[in-house]
Amino acid sequence: MEKDKYITLIYKRLKGEANQAEQALLDDWLSLSEDNKKLFRQIEREWQLSANYTPVIDIDEEKDFKTLLLRIQKEKEKQKHDARIIPSKPLKRWLTWAVAASITLVCGLWLLNNYIAPNDMLLVQTGAGEKKELVLPDGSHVWLNEHSNFSYPELFDGTARTVRLEGEGYFEVTNKKKVPFTIETKEANISVLGTAFNLRAYTGEMKVTVVVDEGKVKLDPKTSHQSLVISKNEKGIFDVNNQLIQVVKADNSNDSFWKTGTLVYKNTPLVKVAADLEKYFNVLIDITDEKMLACPVTGRFPNATIQNILRDISVSFKMTVKQINNRSYQLDNGVCQ
């Protein structure tokens, strides 16, 4: 078919094998209709999920289909570790695995277009000390902090972009005004159009926190009739225990430290810096001299580690640092500058 020719050109472009004439021919075809562009995005997504894919030019559907089933079996355990697909219809379980496997040209597109249920979800999990970066089907970027669970559909349906988070993530959402982006958490929903923000929603903390770097975000608690819109450089907080929802100035640029790896302080009391370090590095810090607690800390700490920061603080304030054990530090003496 004529369509197969352009599908082949798409794969050649993705592999970096298309020459100048083929690139121009493909660009002309993509400009003809939105359906052509949609097909390109689908194949591009399929390619991302199948890094070791090799397109088949001489098409044999029966042979390709058998090859597909063999590859599905080999990929089951491999895919289970990073992104586990949870199908809503058990009878189609093998079809969802097919998308993550290396699939052949005709059968792969046939399965993608006809058999993947729109509400099948990919599940991505992070363990202790683990972080992951994802690209969603609409081009949005997501960074997951440790101990997080994130699920999203294989393809968005064109009317809504809905994902789910338990834990902490940083989002850069592609702007699509007619297709709202919604993050569901246990206690609240967060709705956006195109923006960048940090969302923290660990179940055990009984609090949902949104810090907006760009654009606007709507925080809509599930157990409250109130909702609020959070703008750039603002922080929205929903306290689950007392059902209090509020917006405050986001004066702490360190909310996304887990993603950026950089800590920044300006005239921040040492006691506040110590509290941050305890949270970020899961340690205990004892400042033995009370008069040092209010000493102002100003500095930028890229690629921050607990040892480097405490060393710099001790030099600035002429303090002595003692490491009690792997998780405990003690700061003695010192002179407030």
Backbone torsions as a table, in degrees:
resi	resn	phi	psi	omega
1	MET	NA	157.0	176.0
2	GLU	-58.5	-37.8	-178.8
3	LYS	-62.6	-36.3	-179.5
4	ASP	-62.7	-32.8	179.5
5	LYS	-61.8	-41.9	-178.6
6	TYR	-75.8	-30.9	174.4
7	ILE	-61.9	-41.6	177.2
8	THR	-62.4	-40.6	178.4
9	LEU	-64.2	-36.0	178.4
10	ILE	-62.0	-46.0	-179.5
11	TYR	-66.4	-35.6	177.5
12	LYS	-64.7	-37.5	176.8
13	ARG	-65.4	-44.5	-178.9
14	LEU	-62.8	-31.7	178.6
15	LYS	-85.4	-7.0	-178.5
16	GLY	77.6	23.7	-175.7
17	GLU	-107.6	-4.7	-178.2
18	ALA	-75.8	132.0	176.7
19	ASN	-82.0	-179.9	-174.4
20	GLN	-62.0	-42.4	-180.0
21	ALA	-64.4	-40.4	178.9
22	GLU	-67.8	-37.5	176.4
23	GLN	-60.4	-45.6	-179.1
24	ALA	-65.3	-41.0	179.1
25	LEU	-62.3	-42.5	179.8
26	LEU	-66.9	-41.8	178.9
27	ASP	-60.8	-40.7	178.2
28	ASP	-62.5	-42.4	-179.9
29	TRP	-65.4	-40.9	179.4
30	LEU	-64.2	-31.5	-178.1
31	SER	-77.1	-8.9	-176.2
32	LEU	-74.7	-32.9	-176.1
33	SER	-158.7	158.0	175.9
34	GLU	-68.9	-30.3	178.2
35	ASP	-63.1	-38.7	177.7
36	ASN	-63.8	-41.9	178.4
37	LYS	-65.3	-38.8	179.6
38	LYS	-63.9	-41.3	178.3
39	LEU	-63.4	-39.7	177.9
40	PHE	-61.2	-44.1	-179.7
41	ARG	-64.9	-37.9	178.5
42	GLN	-63.4	-45.1	-179.5
43	ILE	-67.7	-38.1	178.3
44	GLU	-62.0	-41.7	177.7
45	ARG	-64.2	-43.8	177.8
46	GLU	-59.0	-40.6	179.0
47	TRP	-62.4	-42.7	179.8
48	GLN	-62.2	-34.1	-179.7
49	LEU	-82.2	-4.6	-175.6
50	SER	-139.3	72.5	-172.5
51	ALA	-61.8	-27.1	-177.0
52	ASN	-98.7	23.6	-178.1
53	TYR	-70.1	138.1	172.8
54	THR	-126.4	116.1	-175.8
55	PRO	-68.2	147.0	178.3
56	VAL	-104.9	118.6	-177.5
57	ILE	-85.6	-43.7	176.0
58	ASP	-82.0	106.6	-168.3
59	ILE	-87.5	126.3	172.8
60	ASP	-133.1	96.3	-170.3
61	GLU	-60.8	-42.3	-177.8
62	GLU	-66.3	-43.2	178.9
63	LYS	-66.2	-43.7	-179.9
64	ASP	-62.2	-38.7	-178.3
65	PHE	-65.8	-39.8	177.3
66	LYS	-65.6	-40.7	177.8
67	THR	-61.4	-39.3	178.8
68	LEU	-59.3	-47.0	-177.7
69	LEU	-63.2	-38.2	177.8
70	LEU	-64.7	-41.4	-179.3
71	ARG	-68.8	-33.3	177.7
72	ILE	-59.0	-44.3	-178.8
73	GLN	-62.2	-39.5	-179.5
74	LYS	-69.7	-28.3	-174.4
75	GLU	-87.9	-12.4	-173.5
76	LYS	-53.5	-55.7	-176.4
77	GLU	-68.4	-36.9	179.6
78	LYS	-62.0	-44.0	-177.2
79	GLN	-74.9	-25.5	-176.5
80	LYS	-63.7	-29.2	-175.4
81	HIS	-70.9	-48.2	-172.3
82	ASP	-94.6	-45.9	-176.1
83	ALA	-142.1	105.9	-176.9
84	ARG	-96.6	125.1	-178.6
85	ILE	-88.9	129.6	-178.6
86	ILE	-112.6	98.3	-176.7
87	PRO	-77.2	145.7	177.7
88	SER	-80.0	-18.3	179.9
89	LYS	-120.7	106.0	-175.0
90	PRO	-55.0	-32.2	-177.6
91	LEU	-65.5	-16.4	-179.2
92	LYS	-105.3	18.0	-176.5
93	ARG	-55.6	-43.8	-177.1
94	TRP	-67.3	-25.3	179.4
95	LEU	-69.9	-37.1	179.0
96	THR	-69.2	-36.0	175.7
97	TRP	-62.2	-30.4	-175.9
98	ALA	-59.2	-35.6	-177.4
99	VAL	-65.2	-34.5	-177.5
100	ALA	-83.8	-11.0	-179.0
101	ALA	-86.8	171.1	171.7
102	SER	-79.7	114.1	-171.8
103	ILE	-119.2	154.5	-177.6
104	THR	-82.6	162.5	-167.5
105	LEU	-55.3	-59.5	-173.5
106	VAL	-71.5	-49.9	-177.1
107	CYS	-64.7	-37.2	-178.8
108	GLY	-62.4	-47.6	179.9
109	LEU	-68.5	-35.6	179.0
110	TRP	-61.4	-45.2	177.9
111	LEU	-66.1	-44.1	-176.4
112	LEU	-61.1	-42.2	-174.1
113	ASN	-83.1	-22.3	-170.7
114	ASN	-117.4	-22.7	-168.5
115	TYR	-124.8	-7.0	-179.9
116	ILE	-86.6	114.1	-179.3
117	ALA	-66.5	138.0	-175.3
118	PRO	-64.3	-21.5	-178.0
119	ASN	-98.9	10.2	170.1
120	ASP	-70.1	138.5	-172.5
121	MET	-121.2	141.9	169.5
122	LEU	-90.0	134.9	178.9
123	LEU	-113.1	124.9	177.1
124	VAL	-118.0	131.1	-177.5
125	GLN	-125.7	149.1	174.1
126	THR	-124.2	142.0	178.9
127	GLY	-98.4	-165.9	-179.0
128	ALA	-62.9	127.4	178.4
129	GLY	72.1	7.2	-175.9
130	GLU	-104.3	138.7	176.6
131	LYS	-131.2	148.5	-179.4
132	LYS	-138.7	149.9	175.0
133	GLU	-117.1	135.5	-177.8
134	LEU	-127.9	151.9	168.9
135	VAL	-116.5	120.7	-177.3
136	LEU	-81.4	167.2	-177.0
137	PRO	-58.5	-24.2	179.4
138	ASP	-91.5	3.7	-179.2
139	GLY	93.3	-5.1	177.4
140	SER	-66.8	148.2	179.0
141	HIS	-107.9	140.6	178.4
142	VAL	-133.3	131.5	172.7
143	TRP	-112.9	127.7	-178.3
144	LEU	-105.3	133.2	173.6
145	ASN	-82.6	175.3	-177.7
146	GLU	-62.7	158.5	177.2
147	HIS	55.3	42.3	-178.0
148	SER	-120.0	149.0	172.8
149	ASN	-121.7	128.0	-177.5
150	PHE	-135.4	130.4	178.7
151	SER	-128.3	145.0	-178.3
152	TYR	-153.3	156.3	-178.0
153	PRO	-77.0	154.4	176.3
154	GLU	-59.1	-40.3	176.1
155	LEU	-140.0	138.8	172.7
156	PHE	-77.4	148.0	-171.3
157	ASP	-84.6	-1.1	177.6
158	GLY	96.3	-13.4	179.4
159	THR	-112.2	-22.2	-179.3
160	ALA	-156.7	151.4	175.2
161	ARG	-122.6	101.1	-175.1
162	THR	-118.0	127.6	178.2
163	VAL	-130.4	171.6	-178.9
164	ARG	-132.6	142.4	-179.0
165	LEU	-138.4	134.4	165.8
166	GLU	-128.4	109.3	-175.2
167	GLY	133.1	-137.0	-177.6
168	GLU	-136.9	137.1	179.1
169	GLY	-149.0	152.9	173.3
170	TYR	-110.7	132.0	-172.8
171	PHE	-120.5	134.2	166.3
172	GLU	-119.5	103.0	-168.7
173	VAL	-95.9	129.2	176.0
174	THR	-64.7	132.8	-175.6
175	ASN	-76.3	113.7	173.5
176	LYS	-137.8	95.4	-171.2
177	LYS	-59.6	-33.9	-176.9
178	LYS	-88.4	-3.4	-179.6
179	VAL	-128.6	89.8	-176.7
180	PRO	-62.8	150.0	179.4
181	PHE	-109.2	122.1	-176.5
182	THR	-124.8	131.5	174.9
183	ILE	-108.0	120.0	177.8
184	GLU	-94.2	128.8	170.8
185	THR	-119.7	176.0	-178.2
186	LYS	-61.8	-37.2	-172.5
187	GLU	-105.7	-17.4	-174.5
188	ALA	-158.6	160.0	172.7
189	ASN	-110.1	144.2	178.8
190	ILE	-121.7	123.4	-176.8
191	SER	-114.3	135.5	-178.6
192	VAL	-142.7	166.6	171.5
193	LEU	-109.9	-66.8	175.9
194	GLY	-147.2	115.3	-171.3
195	THR	-166.7	174.6	174.5
196	ALA	-131.3	129.5	-174.6
197	PHE	-161.0	161.6	175.3
198	ASN	-108.4	132.1	179.5
199	LEU	-121.7	124.9	176.7
200	ARG	-118.7	120.0	-176.4
201	ALA	-149.1	60.2	174.5
202	TYR	-77.3	132.9	-175.0
203	THR	-58.5	-42.6	-176.0
204	GLY	-68.7	-18.7	-177.6
205	GLU	-83.4	-15.5	179.0
206	MET	55.2	37.8	-179.5
207	LYS	-154.5	140.7	175.2
208	VAL	-115.8	124.9	-177.0
209	THR	-126.2	130.3	178.1
210	VAL	-124.1	124.9	176.5
211	VAL	-116.9	120.2	-172.8
212	VAL	-99.7	124.6	175.4
213	ASP	-94.2	-33.9	179.6
214	GLU	-144.8	146.1	175.1
215	GLY	77.0	-152.9	-179.3
216	LYS	-136.2	151.2	-179.3
217	VAL	-136.9	140.5	175.3
218	LYS	-103.8	125.1	177.3
219	LEU	-102.7	118.9	-173.0
220	ASP	-127.0	91.1	179.8
221	PRO	-60.5	143.6	-178.0
222	LYS	-77.9	-22.3	-175.7
223	THR	-108.6	14.2	-179.4
224	SER	-134.7	148.7	177.2
225	HIS	-82.0	-8.2	-179.7
226	GLN	-89.2	152.9	171.0
227	SER	-147.9	164.3	179.8
228	LEU	-148.2	154.7	177.7
229	VAL	-104.7	128.1	-176.7
230	ILE	-109.4	128.1	-178.0
231	SER	-103.5	179.5	-179.4
232	LYS	-54.7	137.7	179.7
233	ASN	64.9	25.2	174.8
234	GLU	-121.2	155.9	177.8
235	LYS	-122.4	126.4	175.4
236	GLY	-102.8	134.6	-176.5
237	ILE	-130.4	128.3	172.6
238	PHE	-117.0	115.5	178.3
239	ASP	-91.2	113.1	-174.5
240	VAL	-66.3	-38.6	-175.0
241	ASN	-63.5	-47.7	-178.3
242	ASN	-103.8	5.8	177.6
243	GLN	59.1	29.5	180.0
244	LEU	-91.9	132.0	177.7
245	ILE	-124.4	132.9	-175.1
246	GLN	-152.4	160.5	174.7
247	VAL	-119.8	132.1	177.6
248	VAL	-130.5	165.4	176.6
249	LYS	-70.2	133.2	179.8
250	ALA	-85.4	78.7	-176.2
251	ASP	-86.4	0.0	-179.7
252	ASN	-112.5	102.9	-178.6
253	SER	-73.2	4.0	-176.0
254	ASN	-94.1	5.4	-179.5
255	ASP	-60.4	-29.0	-179.7
256	SER	-102.9	23.5	-178.7
257	PHE	-56.1	-38.2	-178.4
258	TRP	-58.6	-25.9	178.9
259	LYS	-92.7	-44.8	-173.5
260	THR	-82.3	-29.4	-176.4
261	GLY	75.0	9.3	-177.9
262	THR	-121.5	132.6	174.8
263	LEU	-109.9	137.8	-179.4
264	VAL	-130.6	130.6	178.2
265	TYR	-133.1	144.7	176.4
266	LYS	-138.1	107.6	-179.9
267	ASN	53.4	39.9	179.9
268	THR	-92.2	129.8	179.4
269	PRO	-55.5	141.5	-177.9
270	LEU	-57.3	-35.7	-179.4
271	VAL	-64.0	-34.7	177.5
272	LYS	-71.3	-40.5	177.8
273	VAL	-61.0	-43.5	179.3
274	ALA	-61.5	-40.2	178.8
275	ALA	-63.9	-40.4	177.0
276	ASP	-61.9	-45.8	-178.3
277	LEU	-62.9	-36.6	177.1
278	GLU	-62.0	-40.0	-179.2
279	LYS	-73.2	-47.0	-174.9
280	TYR	-69.2	-35.3	-174.1
281	PHE	-110.7	2.8	177.8
282	ASN	55.5	52.2	179.8
283	VAL	-130.1	174.1	173.9
284	LEU	-117.5	134.0	-178.9
285	ILE	-126.3	123.9	-179.8
286	ASP	-110.6	115.2	175.2
287	ILE	-97.1	108.3	-169.3
288	THR	-77.3	-26.4	-178.1
289	ASP	-99.3	110.8	-174.4
290	GLU	-61.4	-29.5	-177.4
291	LYS	-69.5	-12.2	179.0
292	MET	-87.2	-12.0	-173.2
293	LEU	-61.1	-36.2	-175.8
294	ALA	-91.7	0.6	-178.3
295	CYS	-60.4	130.4	-176.4
296	PRO	-77.1	132.6	178.3
297	VAL	-108.3	127.0	175.8
298	THR	-130.3	126.5	179.9
299	GLY	170.4	163.0	177.0
300	ARG	-120.8	128.3	-173.8
301	PHE	-121.9	87.0	177.2
302	PRO	-73.3	150.7	-179.1
303	ASN	48.8	46.7	-170.4
304	ALA	-66.6	138.2	168.3
305	THR	-127.7	155.6	-178.1
306	ILE	-61.5	-37.7	-179.5
307	GLN	-66.0	-43.9	-178.3
308	ASN	-66.5	-41.2	-178.4
309	ILE	-67.0	-46.3	179.2
310	LEU	-63.6	-34.7	177.1
311	ARG	-64.0	-45.2	-179.8
312	ASP	-65.2	-40.1	178.7
313	ILE	-64.0	-41.9	-178.4
314	SER	-65.4	-35.9	177.7
315	VAL	-68.0	-44.3	-178.0
316	SER	-63.5	-40.5	-174.9
317	PHE	-105.7	8.4	179.1
318	LYS	54.8	46.5	179.4
319	MET	-101.5	164.8	176.0
320	THR	-109.4	128.1	-179.8
321	VAL	-103.2	128.8	175.2
322	LYS	-121.6	129.1	174.6
323	GLN	-93.5	110.8	-176.9
324	ILE	-74.1	-46.5	175.2
325	ASN	-155.9	-165.3	-176.0
326	ASN	-64.1	-20.8	-175.6
327	ARG	-123.5	6.7	-175.8
328	SER	-131.6	135.5	178.4
329	TYR	-132.7	153.1	179.7
330	GLN	-131.8	131.0	177.8
331	LEU	-110.3	119.9	-176.9
332	ASP	-113.4	151.8	173.2
333	ASN	58.9	-151.0	177.7
334	GLY	117.7	158.7	177.2
335	VAL	-130.4	124.8	-178.5
336	CYS	-72.0	126.2	-179.1
337	GLN	-87.1	NA	NA
